[in-house]
Amino acid sequence: MEYGSDMAPTTSLPFDLRGKKLLLIIAGGIAAYKVLEVIRRGREAGLEIRSILTAGGAQFVTPLSVAALTENKVYQEIFSLTDESEMGHIRLVREADLILVAPASADIIAKMAHGLADDLASTALLAADKPVLIAPTMNVQMWAHAATQANIATLRARGIELVGPGKGDLACGEVGSGRLAEPPEILAAIARLLGHAQGPLSGKRALVTSGPTYEPIDPVRYIANRSSGKQGHAIAAALAKLGAETVLISGPTREPDPLGVRTVHIETAAEMLAACEANLPADIAVCAAAVADWRVAEHHEQKLKKEAGQDAPVLRLATNPDILATLSTAGAKRPSLVVGFAAETEKLIEHAKAKLARKGCDWILANDVGPGTGTFGGDSNLVHLVSRSGDEEWPRLSKLDVATRLAARIADELTGKHPTKEVKV
Ligand SMILES: Cc1cc2nc3c(=O)[nH]c(=O)nc-3n(C[C@H](O)[C@H](O)[C@H](O)COP(=O)(O)O)c2cc1C
């Protein structure tokens, strides 16, 4: 397929990348398989992708997989008679809107920093006249090595954009920095650099919390709640669709990370608060997480044992930090609009108004989670938007529709721009 064809997106991704051309350089890293997902989701968003596979890259993914998923030829050789009769390495970069190196190995990063051009990928990168985004991944020591860090600093100073690496378990069995950014995060970075996450909230930063928190009792047991994360995740996706640069701080849920959103995974309320504070300043904060009010006061390092003849242990609880109140009173860093949720089983409006006053937030979305409502874990929600100027009752809507309506109300409040059908998302 030639660049320029018009493949319609097949899913409701938060951005439309039709007509945009990506040159994807796949280098030799164990996480190269994840890039196949980036290709698949990028194609769904309408992105046209050509790819270069380094010799190292071809050890981890096959040219056939890449060609089948990109629906395009895969370029591998610099000394190719057919491709180079048309100056392939120059044409590939000239015809792209963005160049993505993923995974970016320590080796290709070093070559880029030093201007080496000893294969098709490095030669194309040296000839690049387009924005370059790299997604590094490597062993934790390779990443921390002074040589790699100096090379990264050189690339940053030249305006090369980075996505990741993240922290976590690495394929080499070690733990730490060096993990390839997840596909949704890479796609969000692509969309941002291509300027295609456009909408009334473009230029605004949004912070959304979602899901339950897990408060450990001992290494194997925890206190949790029934929040599914469906509503918070849908709100993050809806804000991203309207162009907001969105960070989702998520407790443990079964929901997939929304595309176009940077998702930070946490477990406890304390971790959620730290992640929120690390992601300020923001223009919008929506606290949809069901944060545990209490944690166990004494954390047990070892599993509590059930001993014959002994009484059951008594758990003493301590109060968790109040994330909504903390964000609402964050001084200069307070988001312009702070929205909280109130899950109530009775006296919905009365309790929501009291919560609004107590927490100092701007809006409360009050929802009835009483027995029989099916709100927790269900797909629909009956909410009231309570603000200082009154109470708005919304009809029973799906959680997706609640999210869309809330994002539109936020856009209206912050910018006065009503999202319309013409808005590019
Ligand atoms: C199993 C295995 C996994 C590897 N994973 C990585 C990796 O994640 N990151 C990295 O920088 N290098 C990794 N390497 C080393 C590179 O593949 C090697 O440096 C290669 O020369 C990179 O070539 P390229 O950058 O031209 O693709 C790995 C090597 C092996 C054998």
The ligand as an ORCA input file, in Angstrom:
! r2SCAN-3c Opt
* xyz 0 1
  C      17.556    -11.908     24.057
  C      18.105    -10.528     23.830
  C      17.396     -9.445     24.248
  C      17.859     -8.144     24.049
  N      17.128     -7.094     24.464
  C      17.616     -5.838     24.337
  C      16.868     -4.718     24.787
  O      15.756     -4.845     25.310
  N      17.417     -3.501     24.635
  C      18.630     -3.312     24.057
  O      19.070     -2.170     23.970
  N      19.342     -4.352     23.593
  C      18.887     -5.603     23.715
  N      19.610     -6.665     23.248
  C      20.863     -6.423     22.574
  C      20.645     -5.916     21.158
  O      19.796     -6.782     20.450
  C      21.963     -5.735     20.452
  O      22.677     -4.686     21.093
  C      21.824     -5.432     18.973
  O      23.112     -5.218     18.449
  C      20.964     -4.199     18.740
  O      20.941     -3.943     17.366
  P      20.076     -2.768     16.727
  O      20.028     -1.676     17.693
  O      20.806     -2.398     15.473
  O      18.770     -3.339     16.418
  C      19.118     -7.951     23.415
  C      19.838     -9.071     22.964
  C      19.341    -10.340     23.170
  C      20.128    -11.503     22.659
*
